[in-house]
């Protein structure tokens, strides 16, 4: 039964709005192919490119991913098929592809396992990543219409123009094969196509195709403050192209997204957040970005990078990491700076349309007048228990005492492993309480900024900051028993421990 017949059948007994919502949900499900043990092999082989999610109905991460997976399936319909396998009902298929943790996403080409999916797990990220998995590594272009259709895209485009028989084309294709998951590539050997896109003065008479590569920035990011394309004329090699794309891709003020944030945040970065949406509101998105670019064109030579972002994508980060109370109805942009060292600053003055408030903020930043924002709990007034409580504001004062060794546990109040460790860690601290040279401490890493030099990706994470090496804390990787902690401390400390008031021998 199709949706129209379904709606007519149910009409009168179910509200129309509910019917529409149910139809859309069923439509999304239809776009995701459900595969089982019996049909996986032959149905997977019918699709040139297939993305499969191996999942379990009870898996919380699977439930969280499912709506984005369905949205991506609808947007990719006709080019890439998305499918899922319930591993509780189809254990043989899942076991055959090593699906032991869920969700596992794999790419298949003509039924053959092409490797794990390594892209973002959002609808936009899945769509962008899977589009790189279809078609040739570099698209051949023959006409100006082909070129314009290729570069008129939401994402940047890298196009190589080569004379017939050029030695640079094989290297370009090699680079495209290696980098296609990150960038879009096309090439042409047509003599009338490359010349107009070279930055060289036009030649007299018929133009001769010169070997060059052009990075075309997306039309949505066009601005009078920078060129829409960047020319590369060096000898073509994979390494040289990689460097060229890395250095030229983003330009003066790129669009920061959940997918590219890790690449952009390797630099000191000022970000302006607002209701940026190039698909639904291109005019408003360009309006604020142009005002940022006007200021950025003057300040970027001083070593600070600039970006714009959709505030809704980063709402929790702005509230939790920068202490900004974000209103959904707020129209004016908000501004933050985050440096490579993790220092954070926020612009408290209202963003003015002429950019003057942003200029004042930048002048104060470069003059060293801004106060860093540090997410921190309140420093405890009484802190004399065996396990010392650290917060971000007191961390440096306590841990970096030059004459004391410090053992620090970074924890989360919701972490079951942390709760299990609590009595062990407390017993350790009690045994070492009378040691005048050693502090056993802990910090809630969900409520406080973790200092630079401490890599905390999960909980609990434990570090030892020894005397004389405070800038080189040692991560504890051993078993979490009192005797194991003591063995570690005896090995790493330069001084004998004092256990229960008795000094140990080194």
N, C-alpha and C positions, 0 to 999 in steps of 0.2 A: 504493500500500500504506500503510495507517495504521500508527501506532506499535505498536499491540497485535499486528497481524499480523507486523510486522517483528521484534518481540521473540520471538514464537513461532517464526518461521522460523529465527532465529539461535540460539535457545536450545540449549544443549548444546555449542556450539562456541566460544562467547565467554562469559567470566565475567559474571554478572548485573550487578555493579556497573558494569562497563565498558559494558554495554548501556544501563543507565540514564543514565549520563553522556552516551553518544552520542545517546540519544533526546532528552535535554534540549538538547544542542547543536543537533541538527537542528530541534528545536522553536523555538529562538531564531532560527535562520536562516529558518524558515518565516514568522516574524512580520515579518521584513524583506523587503519586496518587491524583487526584482531586476528592474531595467528596462534595456532596450536601445534602440538607435536606432529599431528598427522599431515597437516597441509603446509607447514613452514617451508620445507625445502622447495616444493614446486611453486608456491605462490611468491616466495622471495625472489626466485629466479626470473619471474615475469617483469620485475622492475629494474630499470637501469641503475637507479639510485634509491636506496631505501634506508631510512633511519628507524631503528627498532629500540623501543624501551622495554627492557626486561624488568618486571615489577612484581610486587606482592600486594594484595589488597590491604593488608594491615600496616604497610610501611608508610610512616608519616611523611617522609621526604617524597615518596611517590605521589601521595595525595596532593602535596604542595605543588609538584611539577605538573600534574595532570592538566590543569586549565591552560597553562602556557603552551604545553605540548599540543593540545587540541586547537588553540588559536593558530599556532605555527602550521599545523596540518592544513587548516583552511586556507591560509595565505599561500602555501606552497603547492596547493592542489593543481595538478596538471604538469608540474615540473619535478617534484620530489614527493614520493610517497612516505608517510609516517605510519608506523605500525607499533603494536605493543603485544607482549607475551606475558600472560599471567603465570608466574613461575610456580605457584602453588598447584595449579591445574595442569601445567605442562612442564614437569621437572626434567624430562629428557632433553628437550631443546635448550633449556636454560643451563643445564649441566654441560652440554656440549660446547657452549660458548662461554663457559667460565663465569656464569652469573651467580655469584654467591652473596654479593652485597647489592642492595637495591637503592635507587634505580640504577641499572647499568644501561648506558646508551651506546649502541654500535651502529656503524655505517656499513651497508652492504652494497656491492655493485654486481648486478646480474646474479644475485644469490650468493656471492662470495664475500666472506668477512673481510672488509677493508680496514678494520681497526676501530678502536674506541673513539667515540665522539669526544672532542676536547674543547668544544666551544661553550659559550655562556648558556645558562639554563633559564633563559627568559624567552618569551615569544619572539621578540625582535632579534635576540642573539641567535636563536635556533634558525630563524629564517635567513639571516645574514650568513651564518656559517654554512648552512646546507646549500645555499646558492653558489658558494665557492666550490662545492663538490660536484656540480653538474657541468656538462659541456667540456670544451677543450681548455687546457691550461691557459692559453692565450688565444683570444678570438681573432680570426683573420678579418680584416676590414678591406673593402674594395672601393667604396664610394664615400663621398662626403656625408651622404645620408647615413651610411653605416657608422661613420665616426661620431656624428652628432647624436645618434641614438644610443651609442655606447657611453659617451661621456656625460650625457644628460641623465645622471643617475644620482640617487641619494648619497652614494659613497664615492670616494675619490677613484680616479681611473689612471692607470699607467699605460701609455701607448708608445710603442716603438715604431719608428719609420726607417726602413732599410732599403738600400738599392738591391735589385735582384742579385742573388748569389752572395750577399754580404756575409762575412764571417761573424758579424755581431749578432745576427738573428738566432743562430743555435744557442749562443750564450744567453740571449734574452729569453728564449723558450725554456732553457734550463732554470733560469731564475724564476720564471712564472710557475714552473712545476713545483719548485720548493716553497714559494711564497703565496701560492694561490689561496690558501686558507685565510690569509690576512689582507690581501689586496687583489684588485681586479686588473687583469692584463689583456691587452689587445695589440696587434701589430699589422703593419701594411707594407707591401712592396710596390705599391702603385706610385709611379713617378709624379702624378698630379696631386697626390693627397698630402704628402709630407711637407712640401715647401711652405705653404701658408702658415704652418704651425711652428716654423723655426723662428727664432728671434733675430736671425741674421738679416741684414738689409736684403730686400728682394733683388734677385738677379735680373739682368737685362735679357730679353729674349726668353725662350722656353726654359722653365725652371728645371734644374737637375736635382734629383732627390739626394739629399745629404743624410747620412746616418745620424739620427738623434732620437732621444727618448723624451717624452713630455709627460709630466704629472699634471693632470687636470683636476683641479679642486671641484667639489660638487657645486652646481649652479646655485643651490640654496644658500651657500656660504659666500656668494659673490659680494664684493664690497669695493668701494672706490679707494680704500686704504691699502689694498694689496692686489697683485696680479692674480688672475684666475688660473694661471698655469705656470709651471716652473720647468725650465729646459735643462736637460742633462746631455752633454756632448762628449764626455770622457769615453775612453774605450770601454765597451760593455763587458762586464763580468758580474757574476752573482754577488760577490762581496761589494763591488762598487755600486751596483743597483740597490742593494740592501741599505747601504749607508745613505745614498741619495734619497730614497723613499723615506727613511727614518728622519732625516734632517729637513725634508721639504713637505712632508705629508700634512702637518697640522696647520702651518701658517701662523699668522699673528694672533688669532683668537679662535681656537677650535671649539667644537661642540663636545663637551665632556659628557660621556654616557657611562652607564653601568658596565658596558663592554670594554671601553678603552681607558677606564680610569686608572688602571695599574700602570699603563704605558705613559700616561700624561703626568702622573704624580711622582715620577722620578725626579722632577725639577721643582724648584720653589714656584708655587703656583697660586695665583690669585684667581678665584672663581666667582662669577656673578650668577646668582640663581634667580630665576623668575619663571613665569608661565611660558616657557619656551616649548613650542610645538610646531615644527616646520611643516607637518602634514595638515594640521587643522587651522593653524594661525601663522602662516608664513610672514605676513606683514608685521604683526606684533613682535614676532621672534627677531626679525631683522632690525626693527626699530631700536630695541635695547642693545643688540649686539653692535650696531654701528656706533652707538655712543660709547660703548666700552672700547671699541677699536680706535676711536679718535684719541682716547687717553692712552691706550696701549701703544700706539705708534710713537708716542713721546717717551714712555717709561720703559718699554721692553729692552732697549739697549743696556739698561742698568742691571740686567741679570734676573729679572722676574718674568715668568711666563704668565699668560692670561688665558682664560677659558670662560665659556658660558655653559649653563646647564639648566635642565628642567628641575625646579625646586621640589616637585612632587616625587621625582625619582630618588632624591637624596633627603627626604623629609626627616626620617629618623636620625640620620647622620647629623643634620644641622641642629636638631634638638638635643641629641645625646652627646655628640662630640664637640659642638661649638656653643652649647648653652643658649641657643636661639629659640625663643618661643614663636613658632611659625603659625601664622593665621592663614587658613585656606583662602580667605577673602583678600589678603594683602596684595596690592597691585604692584607696588614698587619692588625692585630687585633688592636682594641682600648680598653682602660681599664678605668673603673670607679669604684668608691667606693661610696656606699650610706649606711649611718648608720641608726640604729633604730630611732635616734633623727632627721633624715632628713638631716644631713650634707652630702654634696656632694663634691667629689674630682675627678679630671680627670688626667690621665697620659699624659703629653704633649710630653714626649720623645718618639721617634719611638720605636715600639716593636721589640726587637732583638731576633733572633732565639735561642740564647743560654740562654735567660731568664734573662740576666744581667740587662737590663733596668727595668724589672718588679721588680727585687730585690731592685734596687735603689729606685724605687717608694715606695715600701713597707717599706724600712728603713726610708725614709723621713716621711711616714705616721705615723709609730709607734714612731718616734722621735718628732712628733708635728710640723714638718717643712713645711707641705703642706698648701697652702692657699685654703680655702674652695671656691667652686664655688657657687655663689648666682645669680640666675636669677633676674635681677632688671632693671627697667627703670632708667633713669638719675634722680638724685635728683633735683627737681625744684629749680631754682635760686631765684624766687619770689614765696612765698607761704603764702600770707596774706588774701586770700579769706575766707569767713565764713566756708566753708568746706575745711579743710586742705587736701592736696594731699599727700598720703603716697606711698613710693616705698619700695622694700625689704631692700635696704641699709639704709633707714632712719627710718624704722619701729620701731626698738628697741629704738632708741634715742628719738622718739616722744612718742610712746605709753607707754614705761616703765618709763616715768618721775615719780618719786616717789610721787610728790606733786600734780599731776593732774589726774583727771578722764578722760578717753578717750572712746568715742563711735566710733566704726569703722564699716564701711560698706565695705564688699568685693563684688565686682561687676564684670560683664563682659560687655564690650561695646556693644556686640551684643544681650544682654538680654533684652527682651521687658519689663519684670517686673522691671528691674533696671531703664529703661528709664521712666517708669510710676512713680517710686518712687522719681526721681530726684527733681521735684519741691517741694515735701513734705519735703524731707531731707534738701534741701536748705533753706526752710522757717524755719525749726527747728534750723539749724545752725545760721541763722540770728538772731533769738530770743535769742540764747545763746551766741552770739558773744562777748558780754562784760563780760561774766562770766570768771573771772581769774583762776578758778579752773577746768574748763571743756574744752575739745577739741572735736569737731565733725570732723571726718575724713573719708576718703574713700581710697580704694586701688584697682586697677585693678588686680584681682587675676589670670587673664590669662597671664599677662605680668610680674608678680612678684611671687617669691616663697612665699607661705603662711607660716608664722612662726609656729613652734611647739606649740601645745596647742589650735590652732584654727582649728576646723574641718569644712572645706568648701567643701561641696559636690554639692551644687547648688547655684544659684544666685537669688536675693541678699541674702547674709548671714551677719547678724549684731551681733557684740559682744560689750560688755561693759567691759573695763579693769579698775576696781576701785582702788582707793588708798589703799595700804596695801594688795592687792590681785592680783597683776599683773600676778602671775603664775596660777590664777584661773579665767580666763575671763568668763563672764556670757553671754550666748547666748540669744539674744532677740527673743522671740517667739510670740509677740503680734501683734495686728492689726497695719498696717502701716499708721497711721494718726498722725499728730503733737501732738494732745492731748494725744494719747496713748504712744508715745515716752516720753513725758514730765512726764506722770504718772509713767512710768517705771523708769526714771532717778531720780525722787523724792524719789521713794521707795528704790532704790539701792545705791544712793549716801549718804555719811555720812555728807555732807555739804549742806546747802540750795542753790538752784539754783539762778542764777541772770538772770532774764528774762527781755529783753529790757532795761537793765541797772538797774532794780529794784530787790533787793534781796528778794527772797521768804522766808516765814516762814516754818521751818521744821514741 
